[in-house]
Amino acid sequence: MTRLLVVGGSGFIGRELCRQAVEAGHEVRSVSHGGRPDIGVGPGTNWAESVEWTSADLFAPNVWRDRLRGVDSVVHAVGIAHESPKTGRTFERLNGDSAILTALEAERAGVETFVFLSSAAKYPTARGAYLQSKRRAEQAIAGLNLDTVVLRPGPVYGPDQPHFPRPLNVLCQLVDRVPAITTRLGTARPIAVEQVGRVALDSAVDPDQRLLTVEDIVTA
Ligand SMILES: NC(=O)c1ccc[n+]([C@@H]2O[C@H](COP(=O)([O-])OP(=O)(O)OC[C@H]3O[C@@H](n4cnc5c(N)ncnc54)[C@H](OP(=O)(O)O)[C@@H]3O)[C@@H](O)[C@H]2O)c1
């Protein structure tokens, strides 16, 4: 049993990771702005009862630092695809600084493993800082006293994908079934959220590879 803290555990990928981790018998905590996500009630939602949800801004670590006590692995699943600089939500801050800050807190708390959800490529509409901030964080955390694992997925699709228009989500799902197309897409190859969640969880439990590319994630 691994004790896991998912920063951004209420998000699209983080939530799937939490679900799989609970179902695999791990102890799961999450820190995110909103705390427990609204996933409704009924069949398939019981897992959420087993997660310790904390509502906090990760940039105020004094509020959530105690959640790191006794934790074996931290997964950072926070990032933005669209900026709003007026509110301070920039790529540099949310995709880069947030990962570095979380990793430093994890190191200080004696956590063994840190899994960072990075990205293979930038969104077509995003400025270059999207990917630069991810790479900057990858470099910074590599030097810390932690077993770090970096996942670099391309577009991630799945039920209730909140970031793509619905037709794009459906298209990704269809494309993913056609090897003649996926093998040509490179870093733009879509990956199911269940697969990304599983690979992130496996990495948190058994960090045997430091960098996982799109190909590594698909074939893991
Ligand atoms: N989705 C994709 O297609 C894709 C592709 C490649 C890489 N990635 C990477 O995978 C990671 C997760 O992506 P995602 O799609 O799951 O993101 P998401 O759905 O937007 O989830 C982000 C999570 O981070 C939390 N969060 C944001 N700012 C926070 C703050 N200041 N303090 C505390 N919590 C905060 C959010 O909580 P609230 O909602 O409560 O604010 C939410 O739980 C990101 O790093 C992203 O770059 C995603």
The ligand as an SDF file (V2000), in Angstrom:
LIG
                    3D

 48 52  0  0  0  0  0  0  0  0999 V2000
   -5.6980   17.2510  -20.3150 N   0  0  0  0  0  0  0  0  0  0  0  0
   -4.7930   17.1030  -21.2760 C   0  0  0  0  0  0  0  0  0  0  0  0
   -5.1290   16.8710  -22.4670 O   0  0  0  0  0  0  0  0  0  0  0  0
   -3.3080   17.1540  -20.9440 C   0  0  0  0  0  0  0  0  0  0  0  0
   -2.3760   16.8430  -21.9450 C   0  0  0  0  0  0  0  0  0  0  0  0
   -1.0110   16.8940  -21.6280 C   0  0  0  0  0  0  0  0  0  0  0  0
   -0.6090   17.2470  -20.3620 C   0  0  0  0  0  0  0  0  0  0  0  0
   -1.5390   17.5570  -19.4120 N   0  0  0  0  0  0  0  0  0  0  0  0
   -1.0710   17.9550  -18.0770 C   0  0  0  0  0  0  0  0  0  0  0  0
   -1.6560   17.1350  -17.0840 O   0  0  0  0  0  0  0  0  0  0  0  0
   -1.8710   17.9020  -15.9010 C   0  0  0  0  0  0  0  0  0  0  0  0
   -3.3210   17.7430  -15.4520 C   0  0  0  0  0  0  0  0  0  0  0  0
   -4.1510   18.1930  -16.5060 O   0  0  0  0  0  0  0  0  0  0  0  0
   -5.7390   18.1830  -16.3630 P   0  0  0  0  0  0  0  0  0  0  0  0
   -6.2900   18.2460  -17.7400 O   0  0  0  0  0  0  0  0  0  0  0  0
   -6.1690   17.1010  -15.4380 O   0  0  0  0  0  0  0  0  0  0  0  0
   -5.9570   19.6020  -15.6300 O   0  0  0  0  0  0  0  0  0  0  0  0
   -7.2940   20.1450  -14.9280 P   0  0  0  0  0  0  0  0  0  0  0  0
   -8.4750   19.3110  -15.2880 O   0  0  0  0  0  0  0  0  0  0  0  0
   -7.3770   21.6020  -15.2380 O   0  0  0  0  0  0  0  0  0  0  0  0
   -7.0080   19.9630  -13.3750 O   0  0  0  0  0  0  0  0  0  0  0  0
   -6.1270   20.8160  -12.7190 C   0  0  0  0  0  0  0  0  0  0  0  0
   -6.2110   20.5650  -11.2310 C   0  0  0  0  0  0  0  0  0  0  0  0
   -5.3310   21.4830  -10.5710 O   0  0  0  0  0  0  0  0  0  0  0  0
   -6.0420   22.1840   -9.5610 C   0  0  0  0  0  0  0  0  0  0  0  0
   -5.4260   23.5050   -9.3960 N   0  0  0  0  0  0  0  0  0  0  0  0
   -5.1780   24.4530  -10.3340 C   0  0  0  0  0  0  0  0  0  0  0  0
   -4.5620   25.5140   -9.7900 N   0  0  0  0  0  0  0  0  0  0  0  0
   -4.4280   25.2380   -8.4660 C   0  0  0  0  0  0  0  0  0  0  0  0
   -3.8820   25.9420   -7.3600 C   0  0  0  0  0  0  0  0  0  0  0  0
   -3.3190   27.1540   -7.4910 N   0  0  0  0  0  0  0  0  0  0  0  0
   -3.9160   25.3640   -6.1460 N   0  0  0  0  0  0  0  0  0  0  0  0
   -4.4870   24.1370   -5.9770 C   0  0  0  0  0  0  0  0  0  0  0  0
   -5.0180   23.4140   -6.9900 N   0  0  0  0  0  0  0  0  0  0  0  0
   -4.9830   23.9790   -8.2130 C   0  0  0  0  0  0  0  0  0  0  0  0
   -7.4670   22.2520  -10.0520 C   0  0  0  0  0  0  0  0  0  0  0  0
   -8.3280   22.4660   -8.9650 O   0  0  0  0  0  0  0  0  0  0  0  0
   -9.5800   23.4550   -9.1420 P   0  0  0  0  0  0  0  0  0  0  0  0
  -10.2890   22.9920  -10.3880 O   0  0  0  0  0  0  0  0  0  0  0  0
  -10.3600   23.2750   -7.8960 O   0  0  0  0  0  0  0  0  0  0  0  0
   -8.9850   24.8190   -9.3130 O   0  0  0  0  0  0  0  0  0  0  0  0
   -7.5960   20.8260  -10.6300 C   0  0  0  0  0  0  0  0  0  0  0  0
   -7.7890   19.9000   -9.5860 O   0  0  0  0  0  0  0  0  0  0  0  0
   -1.4950   19.3530  -16.2340 C   0  0  0  0  0  0  0  0  0  0  0  0
   -0.1930   19.6160  -15.7730 O   0  0  0  0  0  0  0  0  0  0  0  0
   -1.5110   19.3760  -17.7450 C   0  0  0  0  0  0  0  0  0  0  0  0
   -0.5980   20.3240  -18.2540 O   0  0  0  0  0  0  0  0  0  0  0  0
   -2.8820   17.5170  -19.6600 C   0  0  0  0  0  0  0  0  0  0  0  0
  1  2  1  0
  2  3  2  0
  2  4  1  0
  4  5  1  0
  4 48  2  0
  5  6  2  0
  6  7  1  0
  7  8  2  0
  8  9  1  0
  8 48  1  0
  9 10  1  0
  9 46  1  0
 10 11  1  0
 11 12  1  0
 11 44  1  0
 12 13  1  0
 13 14  1  0
 14 15  2  0
 14 16  1  0
 14 17  1  0
 17 18  1  0
 18 19  2  0
 18 20  1  0
 18 21  1  0
 21 22  1  0
 22 23  1  0
 23 24  1  0
 23 42  1  0
 24 25  1  0
 25 26  1  0
 25 36  1  0
 26 27  1  0
 26 35  1  0
 27 28  2  0
 28 29  1  0
 29 30  1  0
 29 35  2  0
 30 31  1  0
 30 32  2  0
 32 33  1  0
 33 34  2  0
 34 35  1  0
 36 37  1  0
 36 42  1  0
 37 38  1  0
 38 39  2  0
 38 40  1  0
 38 41  1  0
 42 43  1  0
 44 45  1  0
 44 46  1  0
 46 47  1  0
M  CHG  2   8   1  16  -1
M  END
$$$$
